[in-house]
Amino acid sequence: QLVTVSTWSLVSTWSLGVNPDIHSERTSPSFPVERVTNLLDGGAELTATRRHVESIINSDSTFSQDDRYFLTRVEQYEGSVRRAVRLREKMKELGWADNGTEAMFAFRVLGADVAFGIHNGVFIPTIKELGIEAQIAKWVPLAQDLQIIGTYAQTELGHGTYLRGLETTVTFDPSNQEFVINMPRLSSIKWWPGDLGRSATHALVLAQLYTQGKCQGMHAFIVQIRSLVDHSSLPGVTVGDIGPKMNFDQVDNGFLILQNVHIPRENMLCRYSEVSPDGTYVKRGSDRINYFSMVLTRTRLLSAEIIPALAKACVIAIRYSVVRRQSKLKPGEMETKILDYQMQQQKLFPQLATVFAFHFMASSFEAFCNQVKVQIKSKGDFSSLPELHALSAGLKALLSDVCSAGVETCRRACGGHGYSLLSGLPSLYTRVAGSCTYEGENTVMQLQTARLIKNAGFQLQSLLQSGVEQYVAWDSTSILLAQAAIAHCQYTIVNNFVETMSRLQHEPEIQQVLQVLCDLYALSGILANAEEFLHDGYMTGHQLDLVTASQRDLLTCVRKDAVSLVDAFDYSDQQLHSAIGSYDGHAYQRLFEWAQKAPMNAKVPFALFLALSSCC
């Protein structure tokens, strides 16, 4: 009876429309919100296209996830498969090309909540990048029509980031023109590939190639692992799911064991290297080309998973912070919006500035990646590949570390309600936290970047000159080298932010608000690393005091535009999946309404009631 009364009182509050506390924040922004949205999307036309795609997806009940927080793992997986199949049907129905703008926005809207992410995002692109035209013509149409489902089997139980340590072997047998694949020990089992556990029919296996008695290093091979008739595993193949994880319950990360599995010679992706019928190994271009698919994956990861996680967390936390009132700044007044407290601003506004800085960096890096791709394909020029690989490693490490920590900061800033799954924040954190280790463990990524920094090795050089072995010297300076890699990436990001603003002279209002965010990002970075700036003599104690004061002034500048800035990200409520971060600001009403959907609130079975009664 009490619940019924409460529900009716809640329903009446919805007629109020937008919560006045959040409505007042939107009345007089200092910049045109729509133009910032256009800037983030890449132009007004792309904004219109994105919204059109989102409206199509949001209007289709197959894509609804209203019950996402109350599903079992099997239900989540099956739902993601249904969404993937429905999306493919929609793409055909509407004429969306696989590599077109509409498809890109559709996958970004749905993210990992649609199955076959590795199939679409890694398997198909890798074949396109590393395969010859005949291989592309054979495999890609089948994959695009979902006649086959592919995965990317690189990581092993015993090796991940250290690719030269991969133990899976592929040996060419010229007598029957086949490759024979084996995993010689327990540690060589492929472990973690997405779409492998239950879905994949084929795997793009990364393995050490042996021919004519010599190891030629890591190469990619297409291997069928399940029947196309009944989906059973093929002879020599053992495959399954690796079990529960922190997040991505809808993804069937799997394991794969291959024992004396034979594949045709034509199944080796051979745009840049191949094995001739007599077993002769022929190489074209750089050995690093086999790393190129990882670079492409990291590029997509930044814009599709890592940065959006922090952006969504900022939207949720900042909106919640203007409808949540707690304590009073002055006696006799209303309780204060928690975003008016400087401590709350100190937590959230540097995260907001970080989103903009990272977004512009990811856009510039994607352009650089496309430029290198053209150089390789049209001119056979591999000269920029080492720089691309190093920068992708450093950015992936820095952005995933910062964004995962930032999401957690946003979650804590929402107090107890941030601990509820219904806030949307815990799942954002556990999802982005995975990016700190998949596609390269971050410390190793930082060290790969450090190898390319010419001036990072003063202490390393000193140790070498004193007679220390190179590998010992490298390990002894690895902490400094990682710090140098982080500093290099931070500088690159700040410099790119400044260059982005310089191109906005014709839009002074936008340039002004971005200048505030750029300054806030840079000064927050200095304060976070104050010890190093002082130790290395780049800054005095007095100058550091000035930085601190300037940062506080910037917090005040951001405060008046905070809600409008997160509105500019233009995330719909369907994308946020948050009871406390909705556009209308009715956080408490939604929390109560969503909580009532919990299976625990179902009527207690009579048999259980009797059992409990008999115990007492």
Helices and strands as residue ranges (DSSP letters): H 2-14, H 20-23, G 24-26, H 33-41, H 44-58, G 61-63, G 68-70, H 73-94, H 101-110, G 111-113, H 117-118, I 119-123, H 124-130, H 133-144, E 150-153, G 163-165, E 169-173, E 178-182, G 186-188, E 190-191, E 202-211, E 214-224, E 237-241, E 254-264, G 265-267, E 273-275, E 281-283, G 287-291, H 292-301, I 302-306, H 307-323, G 338-340, H 342-379, H 385-413, G 415-419, G 421-423, H 425-433, G 434-436, H 442-450, G 454-456, H 458-465, H 470-476, H 478-502, H 508-528, H 530-535, H 541-559, H 562-567, H 573-576, H 587-595, G 599-601, H 606-615
